[in-house]
Amino acid sequence: MTFSDKTVAKRRWRAMLYSLLAIIALAMILPSLGYVAAWAQSGPMVIGYESRDSNPRADMWRDARQSVAGTTDQSGPYTTNVLINNSGEIWREIRSGREGVPSPLKRFGGWIMLLSLAAIAVFFAVFGRNKIEGGREGLTVPRWTMYERVLHWFVAITFIVLGITGLSLLFGRTVLIPVLGARGFAAYAQVAMTVHNFVGPAFGVALVLMIISWLGVNIPKRVDLEWLKTFGGYFGGGHAPSEKLNGGEKLWYWIGVVGLGLAVVITGFILDFPNFGQDRATMALAHVIHAGAAMFWIALFFGHAYMGTLGTEGALEGMTTGRVDTAWAKQHHNLWYAQLLEQGVKPMPAEPPRGGPPPSAKSVTGSST
């Protein structure tokens, strides 16, 4: 690649990065626009009412008990199916429980996340880290582009921020009030809710971009079934063949990113922009789906994060440097590595660690195991 080619490539990456940042900035101001629109559409507040022969408040509640619609000087027209609505109470019991009965939402989500962490701990204790067999070869091949890495880390970081703020709001009464006190938690909750509401739309836009960008490499194929039968050889018995993404990574994409991710994002937008005609029952249902799907997604995320960091030697380098060792590629994604060689991609020596000697590069052949 000549100097001019490198300059053009850098400009293209810079343009894509700026475009992504512009989309993110636009998404982060959407909540403000929604709140401004809601304020502008709300009419002046009417305080007080003219004297009438009868008490209008008593008339309103009398009509409500008799399932009769009516009007008052304070509220205007009203219908009893709005005044008498149990959805709010049902939602409160699902979210917070009631005296002597724990919240089913918290109990479900809490157990799912704890069991996920326990399963990961047991798996690591029994099988340990999946190391590169035979050691590194000192040669690397490209795996993820700069755009893909920036997009991945933006989604990952905002996911963690949303997870922490969302869980702290859901479990705050049980976990944080005993630590921070009622006033301390109230102050924290206000900040956490603001962060959650503003980061959420940016996360949603980035998630959709990720789904579109990685759709092509996540199409299920027969080879993925072979990988899933042996779980990629993580339990012993050799390594199953795999393309650029294996069967487990594709499950994470379709179940986690697409399925649960879109459920969380869509319900999050319903909750974040309440000025588009959603009624109370819709908002309550959206909240239950939002929290339940998010906690199940977090439980799956624990496994995804483990496999990409501590669980598999050499995997994280693909998302930090964009390149992976050829020994890792042959061991975990042999079909993809063979395709790279067929396309004429030449493995390059790995960059030496700072202050250390350069790694020794073994000879590279076109074979894949």
Summary of the structure (lengths in Angstrom):
residues: 369
radius of gyration: 27.1
end to end distance: 30.6
largest distance: 98.6
contacts: 1002
relative contact order: 0.12
helix: 66%
strand: 5%
